[in-house]
Amino acid sequence: MPTIDQLDVEILGKLTMNARAGIAELAAELGVSRNTVQLRLRRLESEGILKGFQPIIDLSAVGVPVQALVTLEIDQRGMSRIVRGLEALPEVLEVKIQAGREDLLLHVAIGSLEELQVLTAAIVDIEGVRKTNSNFTVATPIPYRVQPLLNQVTKGAGWGRSTPAPH
């Protein structure tokens, strides 16, 4: 099982705040060598911890102001077909499989409430979808984050084998 320490978390945190930061900049800010940062990033990627880098897009700024969380009750025997059908809908940003009453949780973005009605009709038309339920997001007071959790997970782990955590 891959493990991370506080230096890994610091590197990831700095990249979360500025994904354009270069190796030299990260090394200088953290007080470690460029080689250390480069090796850490390579390891985090090869172990599947760091999945990549993506820009954060303000969908409202590009004319897609409405976001909703849509739950689906489905015939689970058709899961892969349903997921393929959802993947074909550009408004579907993310799909999560759930345990519980509803089977899937969708994060969708659309231009208007009328467009949401059209989208949910298209979703229900996918063979195996039984029912949808939509909840609108009106604000995001805590955007997606992992830094506090990573800090907790690596509490006391230090900065690797040869370097103690800074005080």
N, C-alpha and C positions, 0 to 999 in steps of 0.2 A: 504494500500500500504506500503510495507517495506521501511524503511528509514535507511540511514547510516550517520554516522558523520565522522569527521576527524580521530578519533582513529581507526574506522573500516577501513578507507582508508589506514592508516599507517600500520595496520596489514596485509591487503591484499597486499600492496606494498612490504613489507618485504618478504612475502611468494612468491610473484612473482619473486623476486630476488633470493630467496633460499627456495624452497618448502620443503627442508629437515630440515628447522629450527624448533627446538622444542619449546614447550610452554614456558619453562623457559628462553630460549634464547630470544624469542620475548619479553617476559615480561621485561627482563633486558634491552634490547635495547630501549624499549619504556618507561621505568620507571613506569610501572604499575604492578599490582599483576598477578601471574600466573592464579588465578581464573578469573580475569577480561578478560584476553586473551582467556582462555578456554570458558567462557560464551559467549564472542563475536563471536568466531568461531562457536560454536554450534548454536547460533542465525542466523548467516549469512548462515549456511548450511540449517537450518530448514526453513528459509524464501526463500530459492531458489536463494539467491544472489551468494553464493559460490557453484559452481556446482561440484567441485572436484579438484583433482590434477593430472597433467599429465606431464611426462617428455617431454622436447623439443628435438626432434630427428633431426639430420642433415642427411637428406635423401641422399645427395651426398656422405656422408661417408659410406653409406650402399649400394652404387651402383645404386642409383636412382637420377641422376643429373638433369633431365629435369622436370620442372614444368610448367603447362599451366593453363590458365583460359579459359574454354570452355563454350560458351553460347549455349542454345538450344531453338529452336522454337518447340513447341509440340502441340498436340491435348490435350487441358487442361482437357477434359473429362477422359483421361487416366492417370491423374497425379499420382495416387497411384501406378498403375501398372508400370509406367515409373520409379518412385522413387525406387520401389523394384528391377527393372532391373538394375538401376544404383548402388544400394547398393550391388548387387552381383559382381560388378567389383572392385577388390581390389585396382586398380589404382585411383579410385575416392575417394579422401580424404574428400570432403565436397560438399554438394549441398545446394544452396540457391534458394528460389522462389523469382522471381523478378516481379516488375511492370514495364511495358514498352514493347518494341518491342520483346525482347527475354523473355522467360518464366522462364528458369532455368540458374543458374550460377554454374558451376562445377569447383572445384579446383582439378586438377589431377596431379599425379607424375608418370613419366615413365623413362625408361632407355635410350631411344633414340628417335629421330624424327621418325624413322621407326616404333617404337612401338606406337607412338602417332597416326600414320596413322591406325594401326591395332585397337587401342582403339577406335578411332572415328568411324571406320567401325562397331565395335561391338555396339557402342552407337546408331548409326543410325539404326541398326538391331532391336532395341527395338521398339515394336509396339507403334506407336503414336509419335515417334520422327520424326520431319519433316526436320530439318536442324541443323547443328552445325557450330560454328565459333570459331576458336582457336586463342588465343593470348599467347605468351610465356613470362614467367617472366625471366628476365636476372639478376636481383638483387633485394634485399629487403632492401632499405635504411631506412625504418621505419618498423620494425617488428610489429606484432600484439601487441597492448598495450591498456590499459584502464586507467592507473594511471593518466595521465594528465586530462582526462575527469572526473574521480572520484574526483580529487582535486578541479576542477572547480565546480562540483555539490555540494560539501560539504563545499565550501568556507564560512567561518564564522559560521559553525555549531558547532565548539568546539569539545571537546573530551567527549561528553556525558553530562548528566544532572549534575553530581557532580564534574566534573573536567574541568576547563577551558582549552582552547588550550594553549600549551606552547608558550612562546615568543622567 
